Amino acid sequence: MRAALIALALLSVTAKAAPGDEPPRPRSTPSDDLDKAREAYRNGQYGIALPLFNALLYPPPPRLASPRELTDAYVALGVCRFETGDVIGAKREFEQALALDPGSTIDPLIVSDGAVRQAFIETKLDMRARERAEAEVKHRAELRQLRNGMVGVEPHSLVVALLPFGLGQFQNNQTLKGTVFAASEGVTFVTSLGVWYYLVNEYGVRSTHVPLEDGPTVRHLQQIEIGGGIAFLGLWLWGAIDAYRHYKPSTQVELDESLLPPELRDLDKPKKKPAPPKPTSLLEHIVPIVTQSGVGIGLGWEN
């Protein structure tokens, strides 16, 4: 029995140590994957580097913790996408890099393709233009809010609403209606008052000494006087009721744009769009260079 157990143990050890068996390899770390991606990228193997960088960054959150490594990885992935024909995807990655570090650049010693650097510069210019537009919209909204806070309030009086001659309508900013009431009440009031004054001046307050031949005329004038007065009182009552129905304790006063500071004027008018920025060329400067051995030309570019 003991011999059988010893033989079984030896067989087990022999099976575990069989030739060709290797211990399981440890899983690669993000740092290892980043080194592999960088090596392929530096060697121009963009088709190999692309999935390596992509696996480090997507799906979010990225597997890289360092902001510098994240920025470099997005730039490198953008270059890989551009070199493999995905220009839109390249600009998307460049935007991610520039959002992390607006001062990001493409190393011309690693990437010699001028078209890639030009795409990177165009992406940077587009982002700056969008940022300026968003800042302008935000600034105008803040100025509009400030201007709205400067709008004055005009208090209204209930007593004015009950006065004649359309004053209540004018207070309610009903100019046409106020003009109609003012004119009609004015005509009836002046007519009644004028006839009364004439009769008082000619025949006294009570008109007790009216000649017989003037009786019909005086009676007719008194009818006009009383009718005009009744019409005036009726129009006054109508106007007061109408003004009371539309009465508001206060209204906002419209601002006079000419009295505002220049930055608060014409905020609701569409602003003219500025001319688009001129695309930055890779070749920015051509400078003659004079040396002891001859004359040459120096070229400078933005990357």
Disulfide bonds with the S-S distance in Angstrom:
none
